[in-house]
Amino acid sequence: MHDRQRTANLLGATALAVTDLALSGATRAAGVSASGAAALVVLSAGGGVSVTELGRRVGLSQSAAARMVDGLEAAELVERRPGLGRMVTVQPTAAGRRVAGELLRARGAPLADVLDALDDDEQQTLAALLAKLLTRLYDVVGDAQLMCRLCDRHSCVQHATCPVGQAERERER
């Protein structure tokens, strides 16, 4: 009989180790916090949003998001611009877009190294299993922007459909 508890524990240990690898590379490359790195990726992928919306997408309160944006603005990685009415949007600067690209590469390199432990067939199997798990996680989390805040969106959809985006589209139907 399969030991579900052990598998869950192995998944937890793997998830934590992978998170540590990915975040340390990304934050080191960007010279910002994990939430600052996520904000740069979010802004580079989708343009300007309000501070409140940016906070929602990276999992911060409005006040914490405002402090984060202040820091990113001081580092000249983002800028605030007038939006519709009284709304102010946050946009990445050219330096912010460049740093976002660097941090995605720094995030991806250690993850690719981990995958080298698997042969091609095992990597394909893992990709299918991860897609299934991400679909289930979307059912729990319910927020694609939050789940994908540090995703390299281009690589996710280059040769396949993003499982999180697909789960979101199916929910909206």
Disulfide bonds with the S-S distance in Angstrom:
none
